[in-house]
Amino acid sequence: MSTARNKAVVRAFIEDAVVGYMQGERDDFRDFLAPDVVFHTPRLTAESSGSEGLHAEVAAYAQLLANPNLVVDFVIAEDDFVAIHMTSHASPASRLSGLTGDPVGSGGMAILRVHDERITDVWYYSRHPDVIAATASD
């Protein structure tokens, strides 16, 4: 598959599937994932393999943030690897906004591997120290 197609798959996964799921507009996003997808960098959950692990991680973020939104800043691809940089925002009603008194804003980068139009590997790095701190204190 071309790098352009891989970029389109990842962009749709983030913008349509993950954001749609986090905003309650979509029940699932596993249709973008290979059955044996590996989530290499879980931060809020212990799961790291299979679509259930990645789904659990996104669900954990969705529970912490009110009306979350991810904006794709840029996408870079080479062969079957796609790197994507995102900025995220959540409304002041977020559970985390009480930590600072302000709306939650952050960002991160993910590297995803795509094979046959399905995501097979995910590495996610974020600037969410408040999310991690709030989860640890629960």
C-alpha positions in Angstrom: 0.0 0.0 0.0 1.2 3.5 -0.7 2.4 5.9 2.0 -0.4 8.3 0.9 -3.0 5.6 1.6 -1.4 4.7 5.0 -1.5 8.4 6.0 -5.2 8.5 5.0 -5.9 5.4 7.1 -4.2 6.9 10.2 -5.8 10.3 9.7 -9.3 8.7 9.5 -8.5 6.5 12.5 -7.7 9.6 14.6 -10.1 12.2 13.3 -13.1 10.0 12.7 -12.8 6.9 14.8 -11.0 7.8 18.0 -12.4 11.3 18.3 -15.9 10.0 17.4 -15.6 7.3 20.1 -14.3 9.8 22.7 -17.2 12.2 21.9 -19.8 9.4 22.1 -20.6 9.5 18.4 -19.2 6.1 17.7 -19.4 2.9 19.7 -16.2 1.4 18.6 -13.1 1.9 16.4 -11.8 -1.7 16.2 -12.6 -1.8 12.5 -9.4 0.2 11.9 -7.3 -2.3 13.9 -5.7 -5.6 13.0 -7.0 -8.3 15.4 -3.5 -8.7 16.8 -2.6 -5.0 17.1 0.0 -4.2 19.6 -0.2 -1.1 21.8 3.4 -0.6 22.9 2.9 2.4 25.3 -0.1 2.0 27.6 -0.2 4.8 30.2 -3.6 4.5 31.9 -4.2 0.7 31.5 -2.2 -2.4 31.9 -3.4 -3.9 28.6 -0.9 -3.8 25.7 -1.9 -6.3 23.2 -4.9 -6.8 20.9 -7.6 -4.4 20.0 -9.1 -4.6 23.5 -6.0 -3.1 25.1 -6.0 -0.1 22.8 -9.7 0.3 23.2 -9.4 0.2 27.0 -6.7 3.0 26.8 -8.8 5.3 24.7 -11.8 4.6 26.9 -9.8 5.6 30.0 -8.9 8.9 28.4 -12.5 9.5 27.4 -13.6 9.0 31.0 -11.2 11.7 32.2 -12.0 14.3 29.5 -15.2 16.1 28.7 -15.9 16.8 25.1 -12.4 15.9 24.0 -11.1 16.9 20.6 -7.9 16.0 18.7 -6.6 18.2 16.0 -4.1 16.6 13.6 -1.2 19.0 13.2 0.8 17.0 10.7 1.3 13.5 9.4 4.6 12.0 8.1 4.9 8.5 6.5 7.5 6.2 5.2 6.6 2.7 4.0 4.2 1.2 6.5 5.1 3.6 9.4 3.0 6.8 9.9 3.9 9.5 12.5 1.2 11.9 13.5 1.4 14.9 15.8 -1.8 16.0 17.5 -3.1 18.8 19.8 -5.9 17.9 22.2 -8.4 20.0 24.0 -11.2 19.3 26.5 -13.9 21.5 27.8 -13.7 23.2 31.2 -16.2 20.6 32.5 -13.4 18.0 32.3 -12.6 16.2 35.5 -9.1 17.4 35.0 -9.8 21.1 34.7 -10.1 21.3 38.4 -6.5 20.6 38.7 -5.5 23.9 37.0 -8.8 25.8 36.8 -8.4 26.0 33.1 -9.5 24.0 30.1 -7.3 21.0 29.5 -5.0 21.3 26.5 -2.2 19.0 25.6 -0.7 17.2 22.7 1.3 14.2 21.6 2.7 12.1 18.9 1.9 8.6 17.7 3.7 6.3 15.5 1.5 3.7 13.9 2.2 0.8 11.6 -0.3 0.0 8.8 -0.6 -3.2 6.9 -3.5 -4.0 4.5 -5.3 -0.9 5.6 -5.4 -2.0 9.3 -3.3 -0.6 12.1 -1.0 -3.3 13.5 1.2 -1.3 16.0 0.7 1.9 18.0 3.3 3.9 20.0 1.7 7.0 21.6 3.6 9.7 23.5 1.8 12.6 25.1 2.1 15.6 27.2 -0.7 14.6 29.6 1.0 14.9 33.1 -2.3 16.0 34.6 -4.1 12.9 33.2 -1.5 10.6 34.6 -1.4 12.4 38.0 -5.2 12.3 38.4 -5.4 8.7 37.5 -2.6 7.8 40.0 -4.4 9.6 42.8 -7.7 7.7 42.3 
